[in-house]
Amino acid sequence: MKKTKRAALYSRVSTQEQSTAAQESELKDFATNRGWDVVRIYSDTISGAKDSRPGLNQLMADCHSRKIDVVVVWKFDRFARSVSHLLRALETFEELGVEFVSISEQVDTSTAAGKMIFTVLGAVAALERSLIAERTKLGILNARKQGKRIGRPPIRKLCAAEMLKVRADRSSGKFSLRQLATKYRTSLWAMQQATAKPIESEA
């Protein structure tokens, strides 16, 4: 006899003024039509951008405990905060042998079409990470070419007299750049600049 699948339903709304009732009703109807046993309904009333959500955290924990065979959601954006987050969850489900269904997008990872979409999402997420890394790298290179400082701003700017004292202290060999930064209450980067560039005379 074929084992009835244990289904977990997940719903989410962003504010207390909203209700998960409509999502849950549709999810239950879907599970019933598929002949699945709904073991639990998990829900959150919280922004989807939050890293930690009580309902979702419990859902993932129960998946790891092998209490669930299939996770059903109303829509991708009710479940995941980004493509990469969705992909990580799908990869976890795959490792645990848990199927995933999104009703609105008509995605079911138990089918061949669903597995294909999973592969496409993986490619999109990889492209997204690659593009972000490339833009970040180009932005840093362009900023450096324009003479802009990369990193935290100095704690305070040194005057010309202090710059002379920094040079003298550094030349004495008694201070490291880090010790000078502490002594003059500024950043290590500021000390590197102070000892590397000539001091401009005031008009």
C-alpha positions in Angstrom: 0.0 0.0 0.0 1.3 3.4 -1.0 2.2 5.6 1.9 0.2 8.9 2.3 2.5 11.9 2.0 2.8 14.1 5.1 2.2 17.7 4.0 3.3 20.8 5.7 1.6 24.1 4.7 3.3 27.4 5.1 1.7 30.8 4.9 2.9 34.4 5.7 1.5 37.9 5.8 3.5 41.1 6.6 1.3 42.8 9.1 -1.3 42.1 11.9 -4.0 43.8 9.8 -3.6 41.0 7.2 -4.8 37.4 7.6 -3.3 34.1 6.5 -6.8 32.5 6.3 -7.2 32.8 2.5 -3.7 31.3 1.8 -4.3 28.4 4.2 -7.7 27.6 2.8 -6.2 27.3 -0.7 -3.3 25.3 0.6 -5.6 22.8 2.4 -7.8 22.4 -0.7 -4.7 21.7 -2.8 -3.3 19.1 -0.3 -6.7 17.4 0.0 -7.1 17.1 -3.8 -3.6 15.5 -4.0 -4.6 13.0 -1.3 -2.0 14.3 1.2 -2.2 14.3 5.0 -1.8 17.8 6.4 0.3 17.3 9.5 0.7 20.9 10.4 0.1 24.5 9.2 3.0 26.9 9.8 2.5 30.6 9.6 4.2 33.9 10.2 3.1 37.5 10.5 6.3 39.2 9.8 8.2 40.9 6.9 9.6 38.5 4.3 12.9 40.3 4.5 13.5 39.0 8.0 16.3 36.4 8.3 14.6 34.6 11.1 10.9 33.7 11.2 9.4 31.5 14.0 7.0 29.6 11.7 9.6 29.0 9.0 12.3 28.1 11.5 10.0 25.4 13.0 9.1 24.1 9.5 12.7 23.7 8.6 13.5 22.0 11.9 10.6 19.5 11.4 11.9 18.8 7.9 15.3 17.9 9.3 13.5 15.7 11.9 11.9 13.8 8.9 8.4 14.7 10.0 7.5 16.1 6.6 7.4 14.6 3.1 6.2 17.7 1.1 6.1 21.5 1.8 3.3 23.5 0.1 3.3 27.3 -0.1 0.9 29.7 -1.8 3.6 31.7 -3.6 7.4 31.9 -3.7 7.5 35.4 -2.0 5.4 34.2 0.9 8.2 31.6 1.6 11.6 33.0 0.5 13.1 36.5 0.8 15.2 36.1 -2.4 16.1 33.8 -5.2 19.2 32.7 -3.3 17.2 32.0 -0.2 14.7 30.0 -2.1 17.4 28.0 -3.8 19.2 27.2 -0.5 15.9 25.9 1.0 15.2 23.8 -2.1 18.7 22.3 -1.9 18.0 21.5 1.7 14.7 19.9 0.8 16.4 17.8 -1.9 19.0 16.5 0.5 16.3 15.6 3.0 14.0 14.0 0.4 11.3 16.6 0.9 9.3 17.8 -2.1 8.3 21.4 -2.6 5.2 22.9 -4.2 4.3 26.5 -4.9 0.7 26.8 -6.0 0.8 30.2 -7.7 3.9 29.4 -9.7 2.7 25.8 -10.4 6.1 24.4 -9.3 6.2 20.9 -8.0 9.7 19.4 -7.5 8.3 15.9 -7.5 7.7 16.3 -11.3 10.2 16.5 -14.2 9.1 20.1 -14.9 9.6 21.0 -11.3 13.1 19.6 -11.3 13.9 21.6 -14.4 12.7 24.8 -12.8 14.9 24.0 -9.8 17.9 23.8 -12.1 17.0 27.1 -13.8 16.6 28.8 -10.4 20.1 27.5 -9.4 21.6 29.0 -12.6 19.8 32.4 -11.9 21.0 32.5 -8.4 24.6 31.7 -9.5 24.4 34.5 -12.1 23.0 36.9 -9.5 25.9 36.2 -7.2 28.4 36.5 -10.0 27.0 39.9 -11.2 27.0 41.3 -7.6 30.6 40.2 -7.1 31.6 41.7 -10.5 29.9 45.0 -9.8 31.5 45.3 -6.3 35.0 44.6 -7.7 34.6 47.1 -10.5 33.2 49.7 -8.1 36.3 49.4 -5.8 38.7 49.5 -8.8 37.0 52.7 -10.2 37.0 54.3 -6.7 40.7 53.6 -6.3 41.5 55.0 -9.7 39.8 58.2 -8.7 41.8 58.4 -5.6 38.9 57.7 -3.3 39.6 55.9 0.0 38.1 52.5 0.4 37.0 51.5 3.9 36.1 53.3 7.1 36.7 57.0 7.4 39.5 58.2 9.7 38.4 59.0 13.3 39.6 62.6 12.8 41.7 64.6 10.4 45.2 65.6 11.3 46.5 69.2 11.0 49.8 70.0 9.3 51.6 70.3 12.7 50.4 66.8 13.7 51.4 65.4 10.4 55.0 66.6 11.1 54.9 65.0 14.5 53.7 61.7 13.0 56.6 61.8 10.5 59.0 62.4 13.3 57.6 59.6 15.4 57.6 57.2 12.5 61.2 58.1 11.6 62.3 57.4 15.2 61.5 53.8 14.7 59.8 53.6 18.1 56.2 53.5 16.8 54.4 51.1 14.5 51.6 52.5 12.3 49.0 51.0 14.7 50.6 52.6 17.7 50.6 55.9 15.9 46.9 55.6 15.1 46.2 55.0 18.8 48.4 57.9 19.9 46.8 60.4 17.5 43.3 59.0 17.9 42.8 58.3 14.2 42.7 55.3 11.9 45.5 53.0 10.6 44.6 54.1 7.1 45.2 57.8 8.1 48.6 56.9 9.5 49.5 55.1 6.3 48.6 58.2 4.3 50.3 60.6 6.6 53.6 58.7 6.4 53.4 58.0 2.6 52.5 61.5 1.2 54.4 64.8 1.3 52.8 67.4 3.5 51.3 70.3 1.6 52.3 73.7 2.9 49.5 76.1 3.8 49.1 79.3 1.7 
